[in-house]
Amino acid sequence: MSAEESVGTVPVPVGGGINPALGAHPDLVSYPVRKEAAARALETRLEPGLRQAGRTAEAETRKAVRALSGADGDGWASGKALHDAHEFWSDQVTALMHRLAAEKTALRGAAHLYTGTDVAVEKGLRLNSPLDAF
């Protein structure tokens, strides 16, 4: 099985080396399939759930702010406080969405970087054989 065929199905040792005399293991092992699965989980489970929770909270908070603020402008101060708290919370949700998108991109990039580097190093170090043509 070539490196291209096994990409993502086995751990890819990255950095360091193995010293059998010391019983040492690679410094870092990367599982491209797991990185992609984590990125996909962010994309298909966490992000949609977070968006839905934000929409639900938005609608319910607007109702509560209206009820507390009063139609004549003589509402409770808690209406304004709830509005301000919700704006702050909304900013935090937006920041979290951006963070999740960045983590998703980083996971996918790392999976490709480690795998691509491993394959490139193998191709650079491997001697060509006349039997490769068969």
RANOR-V83366 format. One line per field, one symbol per residue. phi: phi as a letter, one per 20 degrees, with the letter a starting at -180 (. if undefined). psi: psi as a letter, one per 40 degrees, with the letter a starting at -180 (. if undefined). burial: 1 if it has 16 or more other C-alpha atoms within 10 Angstrom, else 0. Layout:
phi=???
psi=???
burial=???
This chain:
phi=.efffegnecfdfcmladdgfemfdgfbcddgfffffffffgfedffffffffffffffffgfffffefmfendffffffffffffffffffffffffffffffffffffffffffffffffffefefcgfffe
psi=hidddeheeiihhhiaihgddefiiidhhhgddddddddddddddddddddddddddddddddddddddideefaidddddddddddddddddddddddddddddddddddddddddddddddddhihidede.
burial=00000011001110000000000000000111111101100100001000000000000010001001100000000010011001000000100010011001001101110110011000000000000000
